[in-house]
Amino acid sequence: MKNIFYVLISLLLVIGVSNASEFSVLQDSLDAHLNSAVRCVTFADPTITADSTTAFTVSDGYVKIHELYCVVTTEVEAQATTVKMVFDATTGTSIIALDAGTADLNGNLVGTMLRWTHDFSDALSESGDGAFVIEGNAVDDGGTIIGPGTIKIVYGDASTGAVTWYCVWSSLGGKIDGGA
C-alpha cells in the first residue's frame, strides 16, 4: 500500500506539487482512505476437530466486522457437528460467545454457507443453496467493533469435511489476519 503512495509522490513531482505541507495532506488523505477500505481475509480449515481453532487474529487496534461466514468446501459427514464462534480478547479474562452455538454442520454439502447475524444470542444462519440475501448494504448497515484478540471457531465433534471462513472488515486503526 505504501508503494502506491510513493508512485503518487513521483507523479505529483512531475506535475509540480513539491512542498511538504501538500505532501502531508495527500498522505493523510491516502492513509484515511486505505484504513477505511473494506477488506476480506480468509481462513481455510482443512479438518473439523473437536476443539477450538484460531481463525482470525485482530491486532494493532480496533476493527469493524461487516460479515463473518463460512463455506463448506468438502462435504461434512452425516453426524452432529455443532459449530460456534468465540472472541478471546487480548486484555481481560472473559471469552465472548459471538453466537448461540447451536448451528450444525451435519451432512452439509459443498457450497453450504453459515453466516454470523451479529446477534450474540442467535445461531449461525445456514443457507443450503450457497447464497444469502443481506438486507440493505452490508458495508454500511452496522457491524460489530472489536479490539485486539482472536476469533476462534469451536466445533462440538470431529468430522470429515472442510470449510473456509471469510471475514469482511474495515480498519479502525487495527487489522485482521487469517489463521493462528
NORKA-V433149 format. One line per field, one symbol per residue. phi: phi as a letter, one per 20 degrees, with the letter a starting at -180 (. if undefined). psi: psi as a letter, one per 30 degrees, with the letter a starting at -180 (. if undefined). A space follows every 50 residues. Layout:
phi: ???
psi: ???
//
This chain:
phi: .fffffffffffffeoeceffffffffffffffffefeccccbedfcede aecfebdebmpecdeebbbccfdcgefebgbfbbdcddffdndedefebf mdfcegmfegnfdccfemdfeefgedcfembcedfmdgfdenpcecdgqc edddefbfbfpbcdeccebcedodbcdenf
psi: efeeeeeeeeeeeeggjfleeeeeeeeeeeeeeeffkklkkljjjfkjli akkjekkklgallkkekjllkkfkkklilkilklklkjkeklfkkkkflf gglkgjgklkfkkkkkfgjffllkkkjfggkkkjkajfefiaakklakak jkkjkelklllllkkkjkllkhfalkkka.
//
